[in-house]
Amino acid sequence: MTQSRVAILRTTPETVLDDYQRLCELAGIGDALDPSATTILKDNISWHMLYPSANTTPWQLEGTVLALQNAGITDLVDVHNKTVVTIADLGDRYNKFGPVLEQYGIPIKYNYRPEDMTWIEYRPKAKMAVLDMIFPHGIYLPDFFFGKNIVHLPTVKAHSYTVTTGAIKNAFGGLLNINRHYTHTWIHDTLVDLLAIQKEIHTGLFATMDGTTAGSGPGPRTLIPHQKDVILASADQVAIDAVAAQMMGFEPMQIQYIAHATERGLGQGDPREIEVVGMPELADERWGFKVGVNLGTGTGMLLWRTPLRVFQKLLFHTPIVNIFIFASEFYHDRFWYPLKGRPIVEQWKRESPWGRLFEQYPG
């Protein structure tokens, strides 16, 4: 395997758009993507509410668009996906993606709207670890994704179920339908199977990762935000996740999805085999982030990772699942966010230079 490359830069609100363009050039964006193909911008809406470190930032989106245009890649489409606990339209509005996309004339498509794309059965060439077992009646993917480049736009954050979440997990929402929660017991191998599928259906893969504000604790939503002022980019989805994980303070090859993807030759998760460019000294930082759980993720862990999982089909494959969906929405949006989340957001807007930059974006 040729050595993978990850670009890292320290940035500021005043220079971030220029820095994203330099970052992507250092990471080889022009070589990674087919300029003759449409490029999907796959933003990351972990929570439709505005919350620092949880979602793609507007400057990440804008800087990546500028970098793509510099590389001669101009046929761009932004894709939103639906989950059982997040609302794409609200996420787009609260996180100010819409004005950025409108400014650059980039249309939005939704993977759950039949007028935008159709779900078709796909038989992967690669041997699946778990997906064919989880979905015995067929693996269905959105037809719009085939034959296109994809650029993932995750943030640097911890995740209660997968330790960290980044470029690899960002495909989870786009490529699986609203029954993706069936996979949570086998989430690590699900992510690796999806990476193998991406390499079959896309003409190129790339990722930028925003760590201007990074998240520790019970991700991907109720995080503890930390100002870190870093941005990353790579054509290797495994390598960028590995470097980000190491900076957060985790051992990448002890995270199952990173280790399994490396073992299957889908990328490089061993930091010793990754070339870091830009400001390579940043890869030596260790932030001491932790993985946490909240009421919602803790309940999920009990039902997906303990002997209680024998009740999965009853609880999650029948209308009973709507009880859990309502409970998660009520806890996160109507209890935790007003009580704890909104004060954190308001403090971030006042005191963080990134919060103040966010306020400067329209919308």
Secondary structure by P-SEA (a helix, b strand, c coil): ccbbbbbbbbbccccaaaaaaaaaaaacccccccccbbbbbccccccccccccccccaaaaaaaaaaaaaacccbbbbbbbbcccccaaaaaaaaaaaaaaaaabbbbbbccccccbbbbbbbbcccccccccccccbbbbccccccbbbbbbbcccccccccccccccccccccccccccccccaaaaaaaaaaaaaaaccccccbbbbccbbbcccccccccccccbbbbbcccaaaaaaaaaaaacccccccaaaaaaaaacccccccccbbbccccccccccccccccccaaaaaaaaacccccccccccccccccaaaaaaaaaaaccccccccccaaaaaaaacccaaaaaaaaccc
